[in-house]
Amino acid sequence: MKKIINSIGFAIAAGLKGIYKFIDKIIITPLAKFFVKYMDSKKENNGVFDRLLNNKQFLIIFSLAVALLVFFLIDRETITLLDNSAEVLYGQKVTAIYNEEAYVVDGLPETVDITLIGRKSDVYLAKQYPTQEVSVDLSDLGPGSHTVQLKYAQDVASVDYKLDPSTASIVIYEKQSKKMPLSYDILHEDALNEKLQITDVDLSSSEVVVKSAEYRLEQVATIKALVDVNNMKSPTAGKTVLEDVPLVAYDSSGNVVDVEIVPKKVDANITIESPSKTVPIKYIPDGTLAFGKGIENISSNTNTVVIYGSQKSLEKIDSIPVKLDVKGLASNKEFNVTIDKPKGVKTLSITKAKVTVTVGDLDDSLILNDIYIETRNLGSGLKVQASSKEDSQVSVVVSGTKSVLKNIDASSISAYIDLEGLGVGTHEVDVKVIGTDVRATYAPKVTKIKVNILKK
């Protein structure tokens, strides 16, 4: 026994001696040599601090103190590494092993959190390894409800782990399938150049196979190919192919339904056009000029504009109206006007114009008789009759300058009544008149007439 104790003592002494030699060789001796060399390089050492630094005994003690301080710091860090700790790995993917061709699994969490517990050094080491997967083996289970245990393959055996959740209540369904037609939606179409428009999309497949549990298949209302303009590289007018367009299943409320779609992606042959149309700009005076004044001429640096939009919208547009505020105008004036986009138009070739209104003296007026009164906005299933002959025609007073009046006749004037919202019965309605020459003003001699609205 005594020999064993002596052996242990000698081993400890040898160990301490080895540590001392190591500290002396690595820290004390180099520090002492450094300070001695430093002081030898000084010519004058009159201060107390200088005298201490010249004392080799002091230097040895000081170096030893520094070495002990470093030793305690290292030892403290070593103890810290030996303390137990816990780290959480969030959102680790769960992998299920089962026959995916035959079954659908509900209730299995997509991710779990893993808490690693152990010494700090071991936990740190465990985090450096590639994260192993969390798995659950369902290969021996058939359709029905089951409670299953989730497992995690840990590379460092000295570290314990806990899963949250560690179990899952699942339902296994037999997989069903059905064919469904495929349509498309265009995403981020506003990112397309304003002069361009997607006019046709031809998908590489017109129908797909949808697979899932029967109750999910019943929820699916539509399958859409999501054609994203942002995935098109520098689109221009012509034809282009967008590959690997993703497919998504939706229910009747527009919510995504999680089902398997075969194929998962399709190609889209996209036709891009640039529909355009050149139309005149119609400058329309708005307001009454100064007393005794009339518009003699309206001229502009531009009288037409190219409009871009859908072909259907362009067909409905024959001109672009631009109003000119001439209220109280007594002399010539130049207007800088903005041309606004009509509904259905994406962009215009120009948005600004300069317009000059020439003002002249209001000469005389012109009366044009027997202008037939048209009807507008009559409801379906109805017909209208004038209460008398006088209520079917109207005389119109036209005012303007002499140069304007000489070119106006009855063919350039329209009179009408607006019957929107009126039903069966006798109604007194306003008479409105317009003329093709906007430089003149038009007024009906009779402002109201009576009409009878009947069922057809």
Sine and cosine of phi, psi and omega as CSV:
sin_phi,cos_phi,sin_psi,cos_psi,sin_omega,cos_omega
0.00,0.00,-0.67,0.74,-0.01,-1.00
-0.89,0.46,-0.62,0.78,0.02,-1.00
-0.90,0.44,-0.63,0.78,0.00,-1.00
-0.90,0.44,-0.70,0.72,0.01,-1.00
-0.89,0.46,-0.69,0.72,0.02,-1.00
-0.88,0.48,-0.64,0.77,0.01,-1.00
-0.89,0.46,-0.71,0.71,0.03,-1.00
-0.88,0.48,-0.68,0.73,0.00,-1.00
-0.87,0.49,-0.72,0.69,0.02,-1.00
-0.88,0.48,-0.62,0.79,-0.02,-1.00
-0.91,0.42,-0.69,0.73,0.01,-1.00
-0.90,0.44,-0.70,0.71,-0.01,-1.00
-0.88,0.47,-0.68,0.73,0.01,-1.00
-0.89,0.45,-0.63,0.78,0.01,-1.00
-0.90,0.43,-0.72,0.70,0.00,-1.00
-0.90,0.44,-0.65,0.76,0.01,-1.00
-0.89,0.46,-0.63,0.78,0.01,-1.00
-0.91,0.41,-0.67,0.74,0.03,-1.00
-0.88,0.47,-0.67,0.75,-0.01,-1.00
-0.89,0.46,-0.72,0.69,0.01,-1.00
-0.86,0.50,-0.64,0.77,-0.01,-1.00
-0.90,0.44,-0.74,0.68,0.01,-1.00
-0.90,0.44,-0.66,0.75,-0.02,-1.00
-0.89,0.45,-0.66,0.75,-0.06,-1.00
-0.96,0.29,-0.66,0.75,-0.13,-0.99
-1.00,0.06,-0.57,0.82,-0.15,-0.99
-0.90,-0.44,-0.83,0.56,-0.18,-0.98
-0.91,0.42,-0.80,0.59,-0.07,-1.00
-0.88,0.48,-0.73,0.69,0.03,-1.00
-0.88,0.48,-0.65,0.76,0.01,-1.00
-0.90,0.43,-0.68,0.73,-0.02,-1.00
-0.89,0.46,-0.72,0.69,0.01,-1.00
-0.87,0.49,-0.63,0.77,-0.01,-1.00
-0.88,0.48,-0.76,0.65,-0.03,-1.00
-0.92,0.39,-0.61,0.79,0.01,-1.00
-0.89,0.45,-0.73,0.68,0.03,-1.00
-0.88,0.48,-0.64,0.77,0.00,-1.00
-0.88,0.47,-0.70,0.72,-0.07,-1.00
-0.96,0.27,-0.54,0.84,0.04,-1.00
-0.90,0.44,-0.44,0.90,-0.01,-1.00
-0.98,0.20,-0.15,0.99,0.01,-1.00
-1.00,-0.04,0.70,-0.71,0.00,-1.00
-1.00,0.09,-0.54,0.84,-0.06,-1.00
-0.86,-0.52,0.75,-0.66,-0.01,-1.00
-0.71,-0.71,0.93,0.37,-0.10,-1.00
-1.00,-0.03,-0.41,0.91,-0.08,-1.00
-0.98,0.20,0.28,-0.96,0.03,-1.00
-0.88,0.48,-0.71,0.70,-0.01,-1.00
-0.89,0.47,-0.64,0.77,0.01,-1.00
-0.91,0.42,-0.63,0.77,0.00,-1.00
-0.91,0.42,-0.64,0.77,0.03,-1.00
-0.89,0.46,-0.66,0.75,-0.01,-1.00
-0.94,0.35,-0.36,0.93,0.06,-1.00
-0.99,0.12,-0.19,0.98,-0.01,-1.00
-1.00,0.04,0.92,-0.39,-0.07,-1.00
-0.92,0.39,-0.51,0.86,0.02,-1.00
-0.90,0.44,-0.66,0.75,0.03,-1.00
-0.90,0.44,-0.64,0.77,-0.02,-1.00
-0.90,0.44,-0.63,0.78,0.01,-1.00
-0.91,0.42,-0.69,0.73,-0.01,-1.00
-0.92,0.40,-0.67,0.75,0.00,-1.00
-0.89,0.45,-0.66,0.75,0.01,-1.00
-0.91,0.41,-0.60,0.80,0.03,-1.00
-0.90,0.43,-0.65,0.76,0.01,-1.00
-0.89,0.45,-0.67,0.74,0.04,-1.00
-0.89,0.46,-0.67,0.75,0.00,-1.00
-0.89,0.46,-0.68,0.73,0.02,-1.00
-0.90,0.44,-0.64,0.77,0.03,-1.00
-0.87,0.49,-0.71,0.71,0.03,-1.00
-0.89,0.46,-0.66,0.75,0.00,-1.00
-0.87,0.48,-0.72,0.70,-0.01,-1.00
-0.91,0.43,-0.60,0.80,0.03,-1.00
-0.90,0.44,-0.70,0.71,0.02,-1.00
-0.91,0.42,-0.66,0.75,-0.01,-1.00
-0.90,0.44,-0.62,0.79,0.02,-1.00
-0.90,0.43,-0.65,0.76,0.04,-1.00
-0.91,0.41,-0.58,0.81,0.01,-1.00
-0.90,0.43,-0.67,0.74,0.03,-1.00
-0.90,0.44,-0.63,0.77,0.02,-1.00
-0.87,0.49,-0.66,0.75,0.01,-1.00
-0.92,0.39,-0.40,0.92,0.01,-1.00
-1.00,0.08,-0.24,0.97,0.01,-1.00
-0.93,0.38,0.50,-0.87,0.08,-1.00
-0.96,0.28,0.57,-0.83,0.05,-1.00
-0.49,-0.87,0.11,-0.99,0.00,-1.00
-0.67,-0.74,0.65,-0.76,0.06,-1.00
-0.77,-0.64,0.58,-0.81,-0.02,-1.00
-0.93,-0.36,0.79,-0.61,0.13,-0.99
-0.99,-0.16,0.93,-0.37,-0.11,-0.99
-1.00,0.01,0.53,-0.85,0.19,-0.98
0.88,0.47,0.69,0.73,0.03,-1.00
-0.99,0.13,0.75,-0.66,-0.10,-0.99
-0.92,0.39,0.61,-0.79,0.04,-1.00
-0.97,-0.24,0.77,-0.64,0.02,-1.00
-0.93,-0.36,0.78,-0.63,0.01,-1.00
-0.96,-0.29,0.67,-0.74,0.02,-1.00
-0.96,-0.28,0.93,-0.36,0.02,-1.00
-0.26,-0.96,0.10,-1.00,-0.01,-1.00
-0.99,0.16,0.99,-0.11,-0.09,-1.00
-0.95,0.32,-0.33,0.95,0.03,-1.00
-0.97,0.25,-0.43,0.90,-0.10,-0.99
-0.96,-0.29,-0.40,0.92,-0.15,-0.99
-0.75,-0.66,0.35,-0.94,0.14,-0.99
-0.83,-0.56,0.71,-0.70,-0.04,-1.00
-0.93,-0.38,0.80,-0.60,0.09,-1.00
-0.92,-0.39,0.55,-0.83,0.12,-0.99
0.99,-0.13,-0.12,0.99,-0.01,-1.00
-0.99,0.14,0.80,-0.60,0.00,-1.00
-0.92,0.40,0.60,-0.80,0.02,-1.00
-0.96,0.29,-0.57,0.82,0.01,-1.00
-0.66,-0.75,0.34,-0.94,0.11,-0.99
-0.70,-0.72,0.27,-0.96,0.13,-0.99
-0.98,-0.21,0.69,-0.72,-0.02,-1.00
-0.91,-0.42,0.83,-0.56,0.08,-1.00
-0.98,-0.18,0.88,-0.48,0.05,-1.00
-1.00,-0.08,0.77,-0.64,-0.08,-1.00
-0.79,-0.61,0.77,-0.63,0.02,-1.00
0.25,-0.97,-0.17,-0.99,0.04,-1.00
-0.89,0.45,0.51,-0.86,-0.07,-1.00
-0.84,0.54,-0.66,0.75,-0.02,-1.00
-0.90,0.43,-0.64,0.77,0.00,-1.00
-0.94,0.33,-0.66,0.75,0.02,-1.00
-0.89,0.45,-0.66,0.75,0.03,-1.00
-0.87,0.49,-0.69,0.73,0.02,-1.00
-0.89,0.45,-0.66,0.75,-0.01,-1.00
-0.89,0.46,-0.57,0.82,-0.01,-1.00
-0.95,0.31,-0.35,0.94,-0.01,-1.00
-0.98,0.19,-0.39,0.92,0.03,-1.00
-0.95,0.31,0.49,-0.87,0.14,-0.99
-0.84,0.54,0.73,-0.68,-0.05,-1.00
-0.89,0.46,0.82,-0.57,0.04,-1.00
-0.97,0.22,0.36,-0.93,-0.07,-1.00
-0.99,0.13,0.49,-0.87,0.16,-0.99
-1.00,-0.02,0.81,-0.59,-0.12,-0.99
-0.75,-0.66,0.33,-0.95,0.10,-0.99
-0.58,-0.81,0.77,-0.64,-0.06,-1.00
-0.99,-0.12,0.93,-0.37,-0.02,-1.00
-0.94,-0.34,0.19,0.98,-0.13,-0.99
-0.90,0.44,-0.39,0.92,-0.01,-1.00
-1.00,-0.09,0.05,1.00,-0.07,-1.00
-0.98,-0.20,0.56,-0.83,0.04,-1.00
-0.94,-0.33,-0.12,-0.99,0.01,-1.00
-0.83,0.55,0.62,-0.79,0.02,-1.00
0.72,-0.70,-0.12,-0.99,-0.02,-1.00
-1.00,-0.08,0.66,-0.76,-0.04,-1.00
-0.56,-0.83,0.46,-0.89,0.19,-0.98
-0.93,-0.37,0.84,-0.55,-0.13,-0.99
-0.84,-0.54,0.43,-0.91,-0.01,-1.00
-0.99,-0.17,0.73,-0.68,0.07,-1.00
-1.00,-0.01,0.62,-0.78,-0.04,-1.00
-0.82,-0.58,0.50,-0.87,-0.01,-1.00
-0.77,-0.63,0.80,-0.60,0.00,-1.00
-1.00,0.03,0.96,-0.28,-0.05,-1.00
-0.99,-0.16,0.75,-0.67,-0.04,-1.00
-0.98,0.19,-0.48,0.88,-0.04,-1.00
-0.98,-0.19,0.94,-0.35,-0.12,-0.99
-0.93,0.37,-0.43,0.90,-0.05,-1.00
-0.98,0.19,-0.03,1.00,0.01,-1.00
-0.95,-0.30,0.78,-0.62,0.10,-1.00
-1.00,0.03,0.35,-0.94,0.03,-1.00
-0.62,-0.78,0.44,-0.90,0.08,-1.00
-0.74,-0.67,0.68,-0.73,0.02,-1.00
-0.98,-0.20,0.60,-0.80,0.08,-1.00
-0.73,-0.68,0.96,-0.27,-0.03,1.00
-0.99,0.17,0.34,-0.94,0.01,-1.00
-0.99,-0.17,-0.30,0.95,0.05,-1.00
-0.76,-0.65,0.27,-0.96,0.02,-1.00
-0.57,-0.82,0.65,-0.76,0.11,-0.99
-1.00,-0.09,0.90,-0.43,-0.11,-0.99
-0.85,-0.52,0.31,-0.95,0.12,-0.99
-0.79,-0.61,0.78,-0.63,0.02,-1.00
-0.97,-0.25,0.81,-0.59,0.01,-1.00
-0.91,-0.42,0.47,-0.88,0.17,-0.99
-0.96,0.29,0.69,-0.73,-0.04,-1.00
-0.98,0.18,0.76,-0.65,0.06,-1.00
-0.93,-0.37,0.22,-0.98,0.02,-1.00
-0.55,-0.83,0.43,-0.90,0.10,-0.99
-0.41,-0.91,0.42,-0.91,0.04,-1.00
-1.00,0.02,0.61,-0.79,0.03,-1.00
-0.63,-0.77,0.53,-0.85,0.05,-1.00
-0.93,0.36,0.47,-0.88,-0.03,-1.00
-0.92,-0.38,0.77,-0.63,0.10,-1.00
-0.85,-0.52,-0.15,-0.99,-0.05,-1.00
-0.60,-0.80,0.39,-0.92,0.18,-0.98
-0.82,-0.57,0.60,-0.80,0.04,-1.00
-0.99,-0.17,0.86,-0.51,-0.01,-1.00
-0.99,-0.16,0.57,-0.82,0.06,-1.00
0.82,0.57,0.65,0.76,0.02,-1.00
-0.90,0.43,-0.43,0.91,0.01,-1.00
-0.94,0.35,-0.22,0.98,0.05,-1.00
-0.98,0.19,-0.22,0.98,0.03,-1.00
-0.95,0.32,0.54,-0.84,0.08,-1.00
-0.78,0.62,0.68,-0.73,-0.11,-0.99
-0.86,0.51,-0.39,0.92,0.00,-1.00
-1.00,0.07,-0.11,0.99,-0.04,-1.00
-0.95,-0.30,0.39,-0.92,0.02,-1.00
-0.45,-0.89,0.69,-0.72,0.08,-1.00
-0.98,0.19,0.89,-0.46,-0.07,-1.00
-0.97,-0.23,-0.31,0.95,-0.01,-1.00
-0.37,-0.93,0.60,-0.80,0.09,-1.00
-0.76,-0.66,0.86,-0.51,0.00,-1.00
-0.92,-0.39,0.93,-0.36,-0.05,-1.00
-0.99,0.11,0.50,-0.87,-0.01,-1.00
-0.94,0.35,-0.25,0.97,0.06,-1.00
-0.66,-0.75,0.67,-0.74,-0.01,-1.00
-1.00,-0.09,-0.24,0.97,0.05,-1.00
-0.55,-0.84,0.35,-0.94,-0.02,-1.00
-0.71,-0.71,0.22,-0.97,0.09,-1.00
-0.97,-0.25,0.79,-0.62,0.00,-1.00
-0.95,-0.32,0.78,-0.63,-0.04,-1.00
-0.83,-0.55,0.70,-0.72,0.08,-1.00
0.04,-1.00,-0.14,-0.99,0.14,-0.99
-0.91,0.42,0.47,-0.88,-0.08,-1.00
-0.85,0.53,-0.63,0.78,-0.05,-1.00
-0.92,0.38,-0.50,0.87,0.04,-1.00
-0.97,0.25,-0.62,0.78,0.03,-1.00
-0.86,0.50,-0.56,0.83,0.01,-1.00
-0.93,0.36,-0.38,0.93,-0.01,-1.00
-0.99,0.17,-0.40,0.92,-0.11,-0.99
-0.96,0.30,0.83,-0.55,0.02,-1.00
-0.97,-0.24,-0.64,0.77,-0.02,-1.00
-0.57,-0.82,0.44,-0.90,0.14,-0.99
-0.88,-0.48,0.82,-0.57,-0.08,-1.00
-0.88,-0.47,0.66,-0.75,0.23,-0.97
-1.00,-0.02,0.83,-0.56,-0.09,-1.00
-1.00,-0.05,1.00,-0.10,-0.02,-1.00
-0.99,0.10,0.96,-0.29,-0.10,-1.00
-0.99,-0.17,0.89,-0.45,0.01,-1.00
-0.87,0.49,-0.52,0.86,0.00,-1.00
-0.90,0.43,-0.32,0.95,0.03,-1.00
-1.00,0.00,0.01,1.00,0.01,-1.00
-1.00,-0.06,0.76,-0.65,-0.04,-1.00
-1.00,0.03,0.91,-0.41,0.06,-1.00
0.71,0.70,0.89,0.46,-0.04,-1.00
-0.90,0.44,0.66,-0.75,0.07,-1.00
-0.71,-0.70,0.17,-0.99,0.02,-1.00
-0.88,0.48,0.71,-0.70,-0.04,-1.00
0.70,-0.72,-0.42,-0.91,-0.01,-1.00
-0.92,-0.39,0.63,-0.78,0.03,-1.00
-0.60,-0.80,0.41,-0.91,0.00,-1.00
-0.91,-0.41,0.80,-0.60,0.09,-1.00
-0.95,-0.32,0.91,-0.43,-0.07,-1.00
-1.00,0.00,0.37,-0.93,0.10,-0.99
0.81,0.59,0.79,0.61,0.06,-1.00
-0.98,0.19,0.83,-0.55,-0.05,-1.00
-0.95,0.32,0.48,-0.88,0.02,-1.00
-0.93,-0.38,0.61,-0.79,-0.02,-1.00
-0.70,-0.72,0.64,-0.77,0.05,-1.00
-0.99,-0.15,0.67,-0.74,-0.01,-1.00
-0.80,-0.60,0.49,-0.87,0.16,-0.99
-1.00,0.02,-0.07,-1.00,-0.08,-1.00
-0.92,0.39,-0.30,0.96,0.02,-1.00
-0.99,-0.11,0.03,1.00,0.01,-1.00
1.00,0.03,0.17,0.99,0.04,-1.00
-1.00,0.06,0.55,-0.83,0.00,-1.00
-0.95,0.30,0.70,-0.72,0.05,-1.00
-0.94,-0.34,0.79,-0.62,-0.04,-1.00
-0.99,0.15,0.99,-0.13,0.04,-1.00
-0.68,-0.73,0.26,-0.97,0.08,-1.00
-1.00,0.03,0.76,-0.65,-0.01,-1.00
-0.88,-0.47,0.78,-0.63,0.00,-1.00
-0.86,-0.51,0.88,-0.48,-0.02,1.00
-0.97,0.25,0.27,-0.96,0.01,-1.00
-0.97,0.24,-0.48,0.88,-0.05,-1.00
-0.66,-0.75,0.38,-0.92,0.05,-1.00
-0.70,-0.71,0.17,-0.98,0.12,-0.99
-0.98,-0.20,0.53,-0.85,-0.01,-1.00
-0.84,-0.54,0.84,-0.54,0.12,-0.99
-1.00,-0.02,0.92,-0.39,-0.18,-0.98
-0.94,-0.34,0.76,-0.65,0.08,-1.00
-0.97,-0.22,0.83,-0.56,0.00,-1.00
-0.90,-0.44,0.77,-0.64,0.03,-1.00
-0.81,-0.58,0.17,-0.98,0.05,-1.00
-0.78,-0.62,0.95,0.31,-0.02,-1.00
-0.89,0.45,0.72,-0.69,0.01,-1.00
-0.53,-0.85,0.27,-0.96,-0.01,-1.00
-0.41,-0.91,0.68,-0.73,0.07,-1.00
-0.99,-0.11,0.84,-0.54,-0.03,-1.00
-0.77,-0.63,0.43,-0.90,0.04,-1.00
-0.96,0.27,0.46,-0.89,0.13,-0.99
-1.00,-0.09,0.80,-0.60,-0.03,-1.00
-0.96,-0.27,0.95,-0.30,0.00,-1.00
-1.00,0.09,0.86,-0.52,-0.12,-0.99
-0.89,-0.45,0.89,-0.45,0.07,-1.00
-0.90,0.44,0.66,-0.75,-0.01,-1.00
-0.80,-0.59,0.90,-0.43,-0.01,-1.00
0.93,-0.38,0.12,-0.99,-0.03,-1.00
-0.97,-0.25,0.75,-0.66,0.01,-1.00
-0.94,0.35,0.12,-0.99,0.06,-1.00
-0.87,0.50,0.44,-0.90,-0.06,-1.00
-0.83,0.56,0.75,-0.66,0.06,-1.00
0.99,0.13,0.11,0.99,-0.03,-1.00
-0.90,-0.43,0.53,-0.85,0.04,-1.00
-0.62,-0.78,0.31,-0.95,-0.01,-1.00
-0.99,0.12,0.81,-0.58,0.01,-1.00
-1.00,-0.08,-0.55,0.84,-0.01,-1.00
-0.35,-0.94,0.52,-0.86,0.12,-0.99
-0.79,-0.61,0.88,-0.48,0.00,-1.00
-0.78,-0.62,0.43,-0.90,-0.03,-1.00
-0.55,-0.84,0.36,-0.93,0.07,-1.00
-0.97,0.24,-0.21,0.98,0.07,-1.00
-0.54,-0.84,0.71,-0.71,-0.04,-1.00
-0.85,-0.53,-0.03,1.00,0.05,-1.00
-0.71,-0.71,0.33,-0.94,0.02,-1.00
-0.57,-0.82,0.59,-0.81,0.08,-1.00
-1.00,-0.06,0.82,-0.58,0.00,-1.00
-0.94,-0.33,0.59,-0.81,-0.01,-1.00
-0.84,-0.53,0.68,-0.73,0.00,-1.00
0.10,-1.00,-0.24,-0.97,0.04,-1.00
-0.94,0.35,0.52,-0.85,-0.03,-1.00
-0.85,0.52,-0.62,0.79,-0.01,-1.00
-0.89,0.45,-0.66,0.75,0.00,-1.00
-0.94,0.35,-0.65,0.76,-0.04,-1.00
-0.90,0.44,-0.56,0.83,-0.01,-1.00
-0.89,0.46,-0.41,0.91,-0.05,-1.00
-1.00,0.05,-0.12,0.99,-0.11,-0.99
-0.94,-0.33,0.84,-0.54,0.02,-1.00
-0.94,-0.33,-0.35,0.94,0.02,-1.00
-0.33,-0.94,0.26,-0.97,0.04,-1.00
-0.92,-0.40,0.91,-0.41,0.01,-1.00
-0.99,0.17,0.67,-0.75,0.08,-1.00
-0.73,-0.68,0.86,-0.50,-0.05,-1.00
-1.00,0.08,0.61,-0.79,0.06,-1.00
-0.89,-0.46,0.84,-0.55,-0.02,-1.00
-0.99,0.17,0.98,-0.19,-0.05,-1.00
-0.95,-0.31,0.26,0.97,-0.03,-1.00
-0.86,0.52,0.83,-0.55,0.04,-1.00
0.96,0.27,0.15,0.99,-0.05,-1.00
-0.93,0.37,0.76,-0.65,-0.05,-1.00
-0.85,-0.53,-0.15,0.99,-0.01,-1.00
-0.53,-0.85,0.11,-0.99,-0.03,-1.00
-0.86,0.52,0.54,-0.84,-0.01,-1.00
-0.49,-0.87,0.59,-0.81,0.08,-1.00
-0.97,-0.24,0.76,-0.66,-0.02,-1.00
-0.93,-0.36,0.67,-0.75,0.20,-0.98
-0.97,-0.25,0.95,-0.33,-0.15,-0.99
-0.92,-0.40,0.42,-0.91,0.09,-1.00
-0.98,-0.22,0.72,-0.69,0.01,-1.00
-0.99,-0.12,0.92,-0.39,-0.03,-1.00
-1.00,0.08,0.51,-0.86,0.04,-1.00
-0.97,0.25,0.78,-0.62,0.13,-0.99
-0.94,0.34,0.27,-0.96,0.04,-1.00
-0.87,0.49,0.74,-0.68,0.00,-1.00
1.00,-0.07,-0.14,0.99,0.01,-1.00
-0.99,-0.15,0.76,-0.64,-0.03,-1.00
-1.00,0.08,-0.61,0.79,0.01,-1.00
-0.36,-0.93,0.28,-0.96,0.00,-1.00
-0.85,-0.52,0.44,-0.90,0.05,-1.00
-0.94,0.34,-0.50,0.86,0.09,-1.00
-0.67,-0.75,0.44,-0.90,0.02,-1.00
-0.82,-0.57,-0.10,0.99,-0.01,-1.00
-0.77,-0.63,0.50,-0.86,0.05,-1.00
-0.48,-0.88,0.46,-0.89,0.11,-0.99
-0.96,-0.27,0.77,-0.64,-0.05,-1.00
-0.79,-0.61,0.72,-0.69,0.05,-1.00
-0.93,-0.37,0.82,-0.57,0.05,-1.00
-0.97,-0.25,0.87,-0.50,0.03,-1.00
-0.99,-0.13,0.80,-0.60,-0.07,-1.00
-0.96,-0.27,0.70,-0.72,0.07,-1.00
-0.77,-0.63,0.03,-1.00,0.02,-1.00
-0.97,0.24,0.66,-0.75,0.03,-1.00
-0.97,0.23,0.92,-0.40,-0.10,-0.99
-0.99,0.13,-1.00,0.04,-0.10,-0.99
-0.76,-0.65,-0.05,-1.00,0.06,-1.00
-0.87,-0.50,0.34,-0.94,-0.04,-1.00
-0.83,-0.56,0.74,-0.68,0.03,-1.00
-0.94,-0.33,0.83,-0.56,0.03,-1.00
-0.91,-0.41,0.84,-0.54,-0.10,-0.99
-0.99,-0.14,0.23,-0.97,0.12,-0.99
0.82,0.57,0.72,0.70,0.10,-0.99
-1.00,0.09,0.87,-0.49,-0.06,-1.00
-0.92,0.39,0.69,-0.72,-0.02,-1.00
-1.00,-0.04,0.88,-0.48,0.04,-1.00
-1.00,0.03,0.27,-0.96,0.07,-1.00
-0.90,-0.43,0.59,-0.81,0.03,-1.00
-0.75,-0.66,0.54,-0.84,0.10,-0.99
0.88,0.47,0.61,0.80,0.10,-1.00
-0.97,0.25,0.70,-0.71,-0.02,-1.00
-0.89,0.45,0.43,-0.90,0.00,-1.00
-0.93,0.37,0.55,-0.83,0.00,-1.00
0.98,0.18,0.17,0.99,-0.03,-1.00
-0.85,-0.53,0.35,-0.94,0.15,-0.99
-0.68,-0.74,0.34,-0.94,-0.08,-1.00
-0.78,-0.62,0.58,-0.82,0.06,-1.00
-0.73,-0.68,0.63,-0.78,0.11,-0.99
-0.96,0.28,0.61,-0.79,-0.01,-1.00
-0.91,0.41,-0.45,0.89,0.02,-1.00
-0.44,-0.90,0.14,-0.99,0.02,-1.00
-0.88,0.48,-0.60,0.80,-0.01,-1.00
-0.90,0.44,-0.41,0.91,-0.01,-1.00
-1.00,0.05,0.06,1.00,0.01,-1.00
-0.96,-0.28,-0.21,0.98,0.00,-1.00
-0.70,-0.72,0.31,-0.95,-0.03,-1.00
-0.52,-0.85,0.49,-0.87,0.12,-0.99
-1.00,-0.10,0.62,-0.79,-0.08,-1.00
-0.86,-0.52,0.74,-0.67,0.05,-1.00
-0.99,-0.11,0.84,-0.54,0.00,-1.00
-0.93,-0.36,0.79,-0.62,0.01,-1.00
-0.88,-0.47,0.57,-0.82,0.02,-1.00
0.12,-0.99,-0.06,-1.00,0.05,-1.00
-0.97,0.24,0.26,-0.96,-0.06,-1.00
-0.86,0.51,-0.65,0.76,-0.04,-1.00
-0.93,0.37,-0.44,0.90,0.00,-1.00
-0.99,0.13,-0.71,0.71,-0.09,-1.00
-0.90,0.43,-0.51,0.86,-0.10,-1.00
-0.93,0.37,-0.27,0.96,-0.03,-1.00
-0.96,-0.26,0.16,0.99,-0.05,-1.00
-0.97,-0.26,0.71,-0.70,0.12,-0.99
-0.65,-0.76,-0.02,-1.00,-0.10,-0.99
-0.89,0.46,-0.48,0.87,-0.04,-1.00
-0.92,0.38,-0.31,0.95,-0.02,-1.00
-1.00,-0.10,0.13,0.99,-0.06,-1.00
-0.85,-0.52,0.64,-0.77,0.08,-1.00
-0.81,-0.58,0.67,-0.74,0.11,-0.99
-0.87,-0.49,0.61,-0.79,-0.03,-1.00
-0.43,-0.90,0.28,-0.96,0.13,-0.99
-0.82,-0.57,0.60,-0.80,-0.02,-1.00
-0.98,-0.20,0.90,-0.43,-0.07,-1.00
-0.97,-0.26,0.32,0.95,-0.04,-1.00
-0.87,0.49,0.77,-0.64,0.06,-1.00
0.99,0.11,-0.03,1.00,-0.04,-1.00
-1.00,-0.06,0.67,-0.74,-0.01,-1.00
-0.95,-0.32,-0.28,-0.96,-0.03,-1.00
-0.87,0.50,0.70,-0.72,0.02,-1.00
0.65,-0.76,-0.06,-1.00,0.03,-1.00
-0.99,-0.15,0.74,-0.67,-0.08,-1.00
-0.71,-0.71,0.59,-0.81,0.13,-0.99
-0.98,-0.19,0.86,-0.51,-0.13,-0.99
-0.80,-0.60,0.37,-0.93,0.01,-1.00
-0.98,0.21,0.61,-0.80,0.10,-1.00
-0.99,-0.15,0.77,-0.64,0.02,-1.00
-0.86,-0.51,0.59,-0.81,0.01,-1.00
-0.76,-0.65,0.56,-0.83,0.06,-1.00
-0.67,-0.74,0.39,-0.92,0.04,-1.00
-0.72,-0.69,0.39,-0.92,-0.04,-1.00
-0.96,0.28,-0.43,0.90,0.01,-1.00
-1.00,-0.05,0.96,-0.28,-0.10,-1.00
-0.96,0.28,-0.13,0.99,0.01,-1.00
-0.97,0.25,-0.35,0.93,0.01,-1.00
-0.99,-0.11,0.26,-0.97,0.11,-0.99
-0.91,-0.42,0.55,-0.84,-0.11,-0.99
-0.79,-0.62,0.70,-0.72,0.01,-1.00
-0.59,-0.81,0.75,-0.66,0.05,-1.00
-0.97,0.26,0.61,-0.79,0.05,-1.00
-0.94,0.35,-0.52,0.85,0.09,-1.00
-0.93,-0.38,0.85,-0.52,-0.11,-0.99
-1.00,0.01,-0.32,0.95,0.00,-1.00
-0.71,-0.71,0.55,-0.83,0.12,-0.99
-0.68,-0.73,0.27,-0.96,0.04,-1.00
-0.96,-0.28,0.67,-0.75,0.05,-1.00
-0.71,-0.70,0.43,-0.90,0.08,-1.00
-0.94,-0.33,0.80,-0.60,0.05,-1.00
-0.97,-0.25,0.80,-0.60,-0.05,-1.00
-0.83,-0.56,0.32,-0.95,0.16,-0.99
-0.97,0.24,0.56,-0.83,0.03,-1.00
-0.95,0.31,0.00,0.00,0.00,0.00
